[in-house]
Amino acid sequence: MQAENKTTMIVAKTLEEFIQARESLQHQESIGFVPTMGALHQGHISLVEHSVAKCKHTIVSIFVNPTQFNNPQDLATYPRTLEADCALLEASGVDIAFAPRVIDIYPTPDERVFNLGGLDTYGEGPRRPGHFNGVAQVVTRLFDIVKPHFAFFGEKDFQQVAIIKYFVKDLNYQLEIVQCPTLREEDGLAKSSRNTLLTPAQREAAPHIYKCLKKAVEYSQTMTPAQVIEAVTKDINSNVELETEYIELVDADMLKPVSSWDDAEKIQLWCAVYARPVRLIDNIKIK
């Protein structure tokens, strides 16, 4: 359904308001869901557009989830722009914007520990202890409340999407996870809410990350995985504004590091880079 044919978007700020709004939708019609933490940009809107194109109704949540932040300062400084976010969502054809309170999502402390299939062993997992369990807590809670048929996630968070797909299957959720391509600025920087926190010098430097990742694809033709990691790390760190936290080459399905190009049929390079204090992540398909 095209955005211009939509009725006025409902903004639900409590669980009770959302339940009432959700019940107004036809139960037999497809519902797409885009969970976000707000501070929306075109990357989020591209997910919304995928949902609007595929589903009869689209619901977007805006909730800065405290259980997935291992750094309290990161939680405190995460941008919050609800009014602007809702304007963007209404213009994009969203039916319901769900901006709940913490008590709506966690009426009691969530102490659930999820089986993530070991997919959090590498990458962001050891660098952000508890992060993916927090993601599983909030996403399952939102799925239980929203009851979507499809949920849309961006490939920029490659590891997160793989983990969500895993526990959706493990917990037998009757919905489809739709993985959408990373949206980038014209200069190649992956769109992210954190980009607004960069200084002008850091913003000018940040596209260097993706340029280096594209070079990794070329390097893979003549170098070993270890040599590629060494070369890309050196390339990124050659910019004084940037500091590599990690670069890994992993099996794109099992998310385990590879030491040879023959170790996996599909290989992804992922990284985290500091433009201090801002932390940026990105990834690219190697094969």
Helices and strands as residue ranges (DSSP letters): G 3-5, E 10-12, H 15-23, E 31-36, H 42-54, E 57-62, G 66-68, H 72-77, H 82-91, E 96-98, H 102-105, H 124-127, H 131-146, E 150-154, G 155-157, H 158-170, E 176-180, G 193-197, H 200-205, H 208-219, H 225-237, E 243-251, G 261-263, E 267-275, E 278-285
